[in-house]
């Protein structure tokens, strides 16, 4: 059995998921002191929370790139008779 080849936007989707996960972890770390009653984290920690949105945008760009590559591949092929 062979491994499937990666599509046009697969790498962007993976990178976006990793960046989103880092942003989610930083959001949890930033919000935890609010619930625990300790001192809040510095503003740089709050800015790391924005990585969730950045990761989502990167992943969405990968999905759009995959869709466009799929459409280009479909329209570039000859039509198979009987399909």
Jmol script that loads the backbone (N, CA, C; Angstrom):
load data "model"
ATOM      1  N   UNK A   1       0.843  -1.171   0.000  1.00  0.00           N
ATOM      2  CA  UNK A   1       0.000   0.000   0.000  1.00  0.00           C
ATOM      3  C   UNK A   1       0.891   1.238   0.000  1.00  0.00           C
ATOM      4  N   UNK A   2       0.606   2.177  -0.857  1.00  0.00           N
ATOM      5  CA  UNK A   2       1.426   3.382  -0.936  1.00  0.00           C
ATOM      6  C   UNK A   2       0.773   4.514  -0.154  1.00  0.00           C
ATOM      7  N   UNK A   3       1.599   5.438   0.282  1.00  0.00           N
ATOM      8  CA  UNK A   3       1.062   6.592   0.997  1.00  0.00           C
ATOM      9  C   UNK A   3       0.554   7.605  -0.017  1.00  0.00           C
ATOM     10  N   UNK A   4      -0.554   8.265   0.284  1.00  0.00           N
ATOM     11  CA  UNK A   4      -1.083   9.234  -0.669  1.00  0.00           C
ATOM     12  C   UNK A   4      -0.165  10.450  -0.765  1.00  0.00           C
ATOM     13  N   UNK A   5      -0.054  10.983  -1.976  1.00  0.00           N
ATOM     14  CA  UNK A   5       0.779  12.172  -2.160  1.00  0.00           C
ATOM     15  C   UNK A   5       0.062  13.384  -1.573  1.00  0.00           C
ATOM     16  N   UNK A   6       0.833  14.318  -1.074  1.00  0.00           N
ATOM     17  CA  UNK A   6       0.226  15.490  -0.468  1.00  0.00           C
ATOM     18  C   UNK A   6      -0.290  16.413  -1.557  1.00  0.00           C
ATOM     19  N   UNK A   7      -1.441  17.002  -1.283  1.00  0.00           N
ATOM     20  CA  UNK A   7      -2.068  17.893  -2.242  1.00  0.00           C
ATOM     21  C   UNK A   7      -1.452  19.276  -2.198  1.00  0.00           C
ATOM     22  N   UNK A   8      -2.055  20.171  -2.959  1.00  0.00           N
ATOM     23  CA  UNK A   8      -1.504  21.519  -3.106  1.00  0.00           C
ATOM     24  C   UNK A   8      -1.513  22.290  -1.787  1.00  0.00           C
ATOM     25  N   UNK A   9      -2.565  22.176  -0.999  1.00  0.00           N
ATOM     26  CA  UNK A   9      -2.664  22.974   0.212  1.00  0.00           C
ATOM     27  C   UNK A   9      -2.500  22.203   1.498  1.00  0.00           C
ATOM     28  N   UNK A  10      -2.086  20.952   1.410  1.00  0.00           N
ATOM     29  CA  UNK A  10      -1.979  20.123   2.619  1.00  0.00           C
ATOM     30  C   UNK A  10      -0.967  20.675   3.617  1.00  0.00           C
ATOM     31  N   UNK A  11       0.151  21.157   3.117  1.00  0.00           N
ATOM     32  CA  UNK A  11       1.179  21.692   4.016  1.00  0.00           C
ATOM     33  C   UNK A  11       0.669  22.938   4.738  1.00  0.00           C
ATOM     34  N   UNK A  12      -0.067  23.790   4.015  1.00  0.00           N
ATOM     35  CA  UNK A  12      -0.624  24.991   4.648  1.00  0.00           C
ATOM     36  C   UNK A  12      -1.642  24.622   5.724  1.00  0.00           C
ATOM     37  N   UNK A  13      -2.434  23.600   5.474  1.00  0.00           N
ATOM     38  CA  UNK A  13      -3.425  23.173   6.465  1.00  0.00           C
ATOM     39  C   UNK A  13      -2.723  22.648   7.716  1.00  0.00           C
ATOM     40  N   UNK A  14      -1.669  21.873   7.530  1.00  0.00           N
ATOM     41  CA  UNK A  14      -0.927  21.350   8.687  1.00  0.00           C
ATOM     42  C   UNK A  14      -0.267  22.464   9.484  1.00  0.00           C
ATOM     43  N   UNK A  15       0.376  23.401   8.788  1.00  0.00           N
ATOM     44  CA  UNK A  15       1.011  24.527   9.475  1.00  0.00           C
ATOM     45  C   UNK A  15      -0.033  25.364  10.199  1.00  0.00           C
ATOM     46  N   UNK A  16      -1.173  25.589   9.550  1.00  0.00           N
ATOM     47  CA  UNK A  16      -2.251  26.347  10.175  1.00  0.00           C
ATOM     48  C   UNK A  16      -2.779  25.670  11.424  1.00  0.00           C
ATOM     49  N   UNK A  17      -2.875  24.346  11.387  1.00  0.00           N
ATOM     50  CA  UNK A  17      -3.343  23.619  12.568  1.00  0.00           C
ATOM     51  C   UNK A  17      -2.346  23.734  13.720  1.00  0.00           C
ATOM     52  N   UNK A  18      -1.068  23.685  13.413  1.00  0.00           N
ATOM     53  CA  UNK A  18      -0.050  23.807  14.462  1.00  0.00           C
ATOM     54  C   UNK A  18      -0.068  25.203  15.062  1.00  0.00           C
ATOM     55  N   UNK A  19      -0.153  26.230  14.204  1.00  0.00           N
ATOM     56  CA  UNK A  19      -0.193  27.612  14.701  1.00  0.00           C
ATOM     57  C   UNK A  19      -1.461  27.836  15.523  1.00  0.00           C
ATOM     58  N   UNK A  20      -2.585  27.287  15.075  1.00  0.00           N
ATOM     59  CA  UNK A  20      -3.835  27.404  15.824  1.00  0.00           C
ATOM     60  C   UNK A  20      -3.707  26.742  17.193  1.00  0.00           C
ATOM     61  N   UNK A  21      -3.084  25.564  17.236  1.00  0.00           N
ATOM     62  CA  UNK A  21      -2.922  24.850  18.498  1.00  0.00           C
ATOM     63  C   UNK A  21      -2.043  25.640  19.468  1.00  0.00           C
ATOM     64  N   UNK A  22      -0.974  26.246  18.962  1.00  0.00           N
ATOM     65  CA  UNK A  22      -0.115  27.078  19.817  1.00  0.00           C
ATOM     66  C   UNK A  22      -0.909  28.267  20.352  1.00  0.00           C
ATOM     67  N   UNK A  23      -1.730  28.873  19.503  1.00  0.00           N
ATOM     68  CA  UNK A  23      -2.576  29.977  19.945  1.00  0.00           C
ATOM     69  C   UNK A  23      -3.600  29.543  20.979  1.00  0.00           C
ATOM     70  N   UNK A  24      -4.153  28.351  20.805  1.00  0.00           N
ATOM     71  CA  UNK A  24      -5.123  27.848  21.780  1.00  0.00           C
ATOM     72  C   UNK A  24      -4.462  27.595  23.132  1.00  0.00           C
ATOM     73  N   UNK A  25      -3.264  27.037  23.111  1.00  0.00           N
ATOM     74  CA  UNK A  25      -2.549  26.807  24.376  1.00  0.00           C
ATOM     75  C   UNK A  25      -2.199  28.127  25.062  1.00  0.00           C
ATOM     76  N   UNK A  26      -1.799  29.113  24.275  1.00  0.00           N
ATOM     77  CA  UNK A  26      -1.483  30.408  24.888  1.00  0.00           C
ATOM     78  C   UNK A  26      -2.738  31.092  25.414  1.00  0.00           C
ATOM     79  N   UNK A  27      -3.867  30.861  24.774  1.00  0.00           N
ATOM     80  CA  UNK A  27      -5.123  31.409  25.290  1.00  0.00           C
ATOM     81  C   UNK A  27      -5.478  30.776  26.624  1.00  0.00           C
ATOM     82  N   UNK A  28      -5.312  29.467  26.717  1.00  0.00           N
ATOM     83  CA  UNK A  28      -5.580  28.801  27.997  1.00  0.00           C
ATOM     84  C   UNK A  28      -4.636  29.296  29.087  1.00  0.00           C
ATOM     85  N   UNK A  29      -3.373  29.467  28.735  1.00  0.00           N
ATOM     86  CA  UNK A  29      -2.394  29.947  29.721  1.00  0.00           C
ATOM     87  C   UNK A  29      -2.675  31.382  30.131  1.00  0.00           C
ATOM     88  N   UNK A  30      -3.197  32.179  29.209  1.00  0.00           N
ATOM     89  CA  UNK A  30      -3.482  33.573  29.508  1.00  0.00           C
ATOM     90  C   UNK A  30      -4.746  33.723  30.343  1.00  0.00           C
ATOM     91  N   UNK A  31      -5.723  32.873  30.095  1.00  0.00           N
ATOM     92  CA  UNK A  31      -6.988  32.975  30.818  1.00  0.00           C
ATOM     93  C   UNK A  31      -6.934  32.308  32.192  1.00  0.00           C
ATOM     94  N   UNK A  32      -6.030  31.365  32.382  1.00  0.00           N
ATOM     95  CA  UNK A  32      -5.954  30.638  33.653  1.00  0.00           C
ATOM     96  C   UNK A  32      -5.745  31.554  34.861  1.00  0.00           C
ATOM     97  N   UNK A  33      -4.858  32.560  34.804  1.00  0.00           N
ATOM     98  CA  UNK A  33      -4.690  33.423  35.979  1.00  0.00           C
ATOM     99  C   UNK A  33      -5.956  34.207  36.350  1.00  0.00           C
ATOM    100  N   UNK A  34      -6.806  34.462  35.380  1.00  0.00           N
ATOM    101  CA  UNK A  34      -8.048  35.170  35.681  1.00  0.00           C
ATOM    102  C   UNK A  34      -8.972  34.318  36.546  1.00  0.00           C
ATOM    103  N   UNK A  35      -8.991  33.016  36.290  1.00  0.00           N
ATOM    104  CA  UNK A  35      -9.840  32.119  37.061  1.00  0.00           C
ATOM    105  C   UNK A  35      -9.187  31.674  38.362  1.00  0.00           C
ATOM    106  N   UNK A  36      -7.867  31.677  38.398  1.00  0.00           N
ATOM    107  CA  UNK A  36      -7.159  31.228  39.591  1.00  0.00           C
ATOM    108  C   UNK A  36      -6.898  32.356  40.590  1.00  0.00           C
ATOM    109  N   UNK A  37      -7.160  33.578  40.200  1.00  0.00           N
ATOM    110  CA  UNK A  37      -6.982  34.710  41.103  1.00  0.00           C
ATOM    111  C   UNK A  37      -5.540  35.147  41.262  1.00  0.00           C
ATOM    112  N   UNK A  38      -4.673  34.802  40.331  1.00  0.00           N
ATOM    113  CA  UNK A  38      -3.274  35.220  40.404  1.00  0.00           C
ATOM    114  C   UNK A  38      -3.061  36.445  39.525  1.00  0.00           C
ATOM    115  N   UNK A  39      -1.823  36.913  39.460  1.00  0.00           N
ATOM    116  CA  UNK A  39      -1.506  38.078  38.649  1.00  0.00           C
ATOM    117  C   UNK A  39      -1.619  37.729  37.166  1.00  0.00           C
ATOM    118  N   UNK A  40      -2.176  38.626  36.373  1.00  0.00           N
ATOM    119  CA  UNK A  40      -2.289  38.335  34.932  1.00  0.00           C
ATOM    120  C   UNK A  40      -0.919  38.318  34.249  1.00  0.00           C
ATOM    121  N   UNK A  41      -0.882  37.648  33.140  1.00  0.00           N
ATOM    122  CA  UNK A  41       0.357  37.542  32.368  1.00  0.00           C
ATOM    123  C   UNK A  41       0.634  38.859  31.634  1.00  0.00           C
ATOM    124  N   UNK A  42       1.878  39.088  31.200  1.00  0.00           N
ATOM    125  CA  UNK A  42       2.212  40.329  30.491  1.00  0.00           C
ATOM    126  C   UNK A  42       1.498  40.415  29.138  1.00  0.00           C
ATOM    127  N   UNK A  43       1.460  41.608  28.559  1.00  0.00           N
ATOM    128  CA  UNK A  43       0.743  41.797  27.285  1.00  0.00           C
ATOM    129  C   UNK A  43       1.247  40.933  26.128  1.00  0.00           C
ATOM    130  N   UNK A  44       2.512  40.531  26.152  1.00  0.00           N
ATOM    131  CA  UNK A  44       3.004  39.681  25.062  1.00  0.00           C
ATOM    132  C   UNK A  44       2.254  38.353  25.037  1.00  0.00           C
ATOM    133  N   UNK A  45       1.853  37.869  26.182  1.00  0.00           N
ATOM    134  CA  UNK A  45       1.087  36.625  26.241  1.00  0.00           C
ATOM    135  C   UNK A  45      -0.287  36.812  25.605  1.00  0.00           C
ATOM    136  N   UNK A  46      -0.867  37.986  25.817  1.00  0.00           N
ATOM    137  CA  UNK A  46      -2.169  38.265  25.211  1.00  0.00           C
ATOM    138  C   UNK A  46      -2.038  38.335  23.693  1.00  0.00           C
ATOM    139  N   UNK A  47      -0.929  38.865  23.205  1.00  0.00           N
ATOM    140  CA  UNK A  47      -0.756  38.957  21.754  1.00  0.00           C
ATOM    141  C   UNK A  47      -0.527  37.579  21.126  1.00  0.00           C
ATOM    142  N   UNK A  48       0.010  36.627  21.898  1.00  0.00           N
ATOM    143  CA  UNK A  48       0.177  35.269  21.383  1.00  0.00           C
ATOM    144  C   UNK A  48      -1.169  34.587  21.148  1.00  0.00           C
ATOM    145  N   UNK A  49      -2.197  35.056  21.812  1.00  0.00           N
ATOM    146  CA  UNK A  49      -3.527  34.482  21.608  1.00  0.00           C
ATOM    147  C   UNK A  49      -4.022  34.725  20.190  1.00  0.00           C
ATOM    148  N   UNK A  50      -3.491  35.742  19.539  1.00  0.00           N
ATOM    149  CA  UNK A  50      -3.893  36.048  18.163  1.00  0.00           C
ATOM    150  C   UNK A  50      -3.442  34.971  17.181  1.00  0.00           C
ATOM    151  N   UNK A  51      -2.576  34.082  17.627  1.00  0.00           N
ATOM    152  CA  UNK A  51      -2.120  33.010  16.742  1.00  0.00           C
ATOM    153  C   UNK A  51      -3.256  32.063  16.372  1.00  0.00           C
ATOM    154  N   UNK A  52      -4.299  32.015  17.184  1.00  0.00           N
ATOM    155  CA  UNK A  52      -5.445  31.178  16.824  1.00  0.00           C
ATOM    156  C   UNK A  52      -6.048  31.659  15.515  1.00  0.00           C
ATOM    157  N   UNK A  53      -6.272  32.948  15.401  1.00  0.00           N
ATOM    158  CA  UNK A  53      -6.842  33.494  14.175  1.00  0.00           C
ATOM    159  C   UNK A  53      -5.897  33.371  12.993  1.00  0.00           C
ATOM    160  N   UNK A  54      -4.618  33.583  13.234  1.00  0.00           N
ATOM    161  CA  UNK A  54      -3.624  33.463  12.170  1.00  0.00           C
ATOM    162  C   UNK A  54      -3.568  32.021  11.663  1.00  0.00           C
ATOM    163  N   UNK A  55      -3.588  31.073  12.580  1.00  0.00           N
ATOM    164  CA  UNK A  55      -3.577  29.665  12.185  1.00  0.00           C
ATOM    165  C   UNK A  55      -4.811  29.282  11.405  1.00  0.00           C
ATOM    166  N   UNK A  56      -5.958  29.823  11.809  1.00  0.00           N
ATOM    167  CA  UNK A  56      -7.191  29.557  11.079  1.00  0.00           C
ATOM    168  C   UNK A  56      -7.101  30.099   9.658  1.00  0.00           C
ATOM    169  N   UNK A  57      -6.557  31.308   9.501  1.00  0.00           N
ATOM    170  CA  UNK A  57      -6.431  31.897   8.170  1.00  0.00           C
ATOM    171  C   UNK A  57      -5.452  31.107   7.292  1.00  0.00           C
ATOM    172  N   UNK A  58      -4.359  30.627   7.886  1.00  0.00           N
ATOM    173  CA  UNK A  58      -3.394  29.826   7.124  1.00  0.00           C
ATOM    174  C   UNK A  58      -4.044  28.526   6.657  1.00  0.00           C
ATOM    175  N   UNK A  59      -4.780  27.875   7.554  1.00  0.00           N
ATOM    176  CA  UNK A  59      -5.453  26.627   7.190  1.00  0.00           C
ATOM    177  C   UNK A  59      -6.529  26.867   6.132  1.00  0.00           C
ATOM    178  N   UNK A  60      -7.264  27.960   6.252  1.00  0.00           N
ATOM    179  CA  UNK A  60      -8.290  28.278   5.256  1.00  0.00           C
ATOM    180  C   UNK A  60      -7.650  28.539   3.895  1.00  0.00           C
ATOM    181  N   UNK A  61      -6.495  29.196   3.873  1.00  0.00           N
ATOM    182  CA  UNK A  61      -5.786  29.421   2.612  1.00  0.00           C
ATOM    183  C   UNK A  61      -5.366  28.091   1.997  1.00  0.00           C
ATOM    184  N   UNK A  62      -4.958  27.135   2.834  1.00  0.00           N
ATOM    185  CA  UNK A  62      -4.599  25.813   2.326  1.00  0.00           C
ATOM    186  C   UNK A  62      -5.780  25.079   1.733  1.00  0.00           C
ATOM    187  N   UNK A  63      -6.937  25.201   2.365  1.00  0.00           N
ATOM    188  CA  UNK A  63      -8.139  24.558   1.835  1.00  0.00           C
ATOM    189  C   UNK A  63      -8.527  25.186   0.501  1.00  0.00           C
ATOM    190  N   UNK A  64      -8.481  26.507   0.434  1.00  0.00           N
ATOM    191  CA  UNK A  64      -8.812  27.184  -0.824  1.00  0.00           C
ATOM    192  C   UNK A  64      -7.829  26.800  -1.924  1.00  0.00           C
ATOM    193  N   UNK A  65      -6.568  26.686  -1.574  1.00  0.00           N
ATOM    194  CA  UNK A  65      -5.555  26.289  -2.564  1.00  0.00           C
ATOM    195  C   UNK A  65      -5.816  24.866  -3.060  1.00  0.00           C
ATOM    196  N   UNK A  66      -6.216  23.974  -2.160  1.00  0.00           N
ATOM    197  CA  UNK A  66      -6.520  22.601  -2.564  1.00  0.00           C
ATOM    198  C   UNK A  66      -7.736  22.554  -3.480  1.00  0.00           C
ATOM    199  N   UNK A  67      -8.747  23.356  -3.167  1.00  0.00           N
ATOM    200  CA  UNK A  67      -9.952  23.381  -3.996  1.00  0.00           C
ATOM    201  C   UNK A  67      -9.624  23.894  -5.395  1.00  0.00           C
ATOM    202  N   UNK A  68      -8.840  24.955  -5.457  1.00  0.00           N
ATOM    203  CA  UNK A  68      -8.472  25.498  -6.771  1.00  0.00           C
ATOM    204  C   UNK A  68      -7.638  24.504  -7.575  1.00  0.00           C
ATOM    205  N   UNK A  69      -6.733  23.806  -6.913  1.00  0.00           N
ATOM    206  CA  UNK A  69      -5.925  22.808  -7.619  1.00  0.00           C
ATOM    207  C   UNK A  69      -6.795  21.651  -8.098  1.00  0.00           C
ATOM    208  N   UNK A  70      -7.780  21.278  -7.292  1.00  0.00           N
ATOM    209  CA  UNK A  70      -8.695  20.213  -7.697  1.00  0.00           C
ATOM    210  C   UNK A  70      -9.537  20.609  -8.896  1.00  0.00           C
ATOM    211  N   UNK A  71      -9.995  21.855  -8.891  1.00  0.00           N
ATOM    212  CA  UNK A  71     -10.785  22.322 -10.032  1.00  0.00           C
ATOM    213  C   UNK A  71      -9.943  22.385 -11.290  1.00  0.00           C
ATOM    214  N   UNK A  72      -8.712  22.874 -11.157  1.00  0.00           N
ATOM    215  CA  UNK A  72      -7.831  22.959 -12.320  1.00  0.00           C
ATOM    216  C   UNK A  72      -7.516  21.570 -12.860  1.00  0.00           C
ATOM    217  N   UNK A  73      -7.347  20.602 -11.966  1.00  0.00           N
ATOM    218  CA  UNK A  73      -7.073  19.237 -12.390  1.00  0.00           C
ATOM    219  C   UNK A  73      -8.265  18.592 -13.069  1.00  0.00           C
ATOM    220  N   UNK A  74      -9.456  18.915 -12.575  1.00  0.00           N
ATOM    221  CA  UNK A  74     -10.662  18.347 -13.160  1.00  0.00           C
ATOM    222  C   UNK A  74     -10.947  18.922 -14.526  1.00  0.00           C
ATOM    223  N   UNK A  75     -10.778  20.206 -14.699  1.00  0.00           N
ATOM    224  CA  UNK A  75     -11.084  20.824 -15.987  1.00  0.00           C
ATOM    225  C   UNK A  75     -10.001  20.552 -17.021  1.00  0.00           C
ATOM    226  N   UNK A  76      -8.808  20.215 -16.585  1.00  0.00           N
ATOM    227  CA  UNK A  76      -7.715  19.942 -17.515  1.00  0.00           C
ATOM    228  C   UNK A  76      -7.741  18.539 -18.076  1.00  0.00           C
ATOM    229  N   UNK A  77      -8.492  17.628 -17.467  1.00  0.00           N
ATOM    230  CA  UNK A  77      -8.544  16.237 -17.935  1.00  0.00           C
ATOM    231  C   UNK A  77      -9.562  16.072 -19.048  1.00  0.00           C
ATOM    232  N   UNK A  78      -9.309  15.081 -19.864  1.00  0.00           N
ATOM    233  CA  UNK A  78     -10.283  14.733 -20.908  1.00  0.00           C
ATOM    234  C   UNK A  78     -11.428  13.970 -20.256  1.00  0.00           C
ATOM    235  N   UNK A  79     -12.614  14.142 -20.776  1.00  0.00           N
ATOM    236  CA  UNK A  79     -13.773  13.462 -20.203  1.00  0.00           C
ATOM    237  C   UNK A  79     -13.726  11.976 -20.534  1.00  0.00           C
ATOM    238  N   UNK A  80     -13.967  11.152 -19.539  1.00  0.00           N
ATOM    239  CA  UNK A  80     -13.950   9.699 -19.717  1.00  0.00           C
ATOM    240  C   UNK A  80     -15.320   9.253 -20.191  1.00  0.00           C
ATOM    241  N   UNK A  81     -15.399   8.545 -21.311  1.00  0.00           N
ATOM    242  CA  UNK A  81     -16.718   8.100 -21.794  1.00  0.00           C
ATOM    243  C   UNK A  81     -17.312   7.067 -20.853  1.00  0.00           C
ATOM    244  N   UNK A  82     -18.605   7.172 -20.621  1.00  0.00           N
ATOM    245  CA  UNK A  82     -19.319   6.224 -19.767  1.00  0.00           C
ATOM    246  C   UNK A  82     -19.206   6.517 -18.298  1.00  0.00           C
ATOM    247  N   UNK A  83     -18.602   7.612 -17.894  1.00  0.00           N
ATOM    248  CA  UNK A  83     -18.459   7.936 -16.484  1.00  0.00           C
ATOM    249  C   UNK A  83     -19.514   8.915 -16.038  1.00  0.00           C
TER     250      UNK A  83
END
end "model"
wireframe off; spacefill off
backbone 0.3
color backbone group
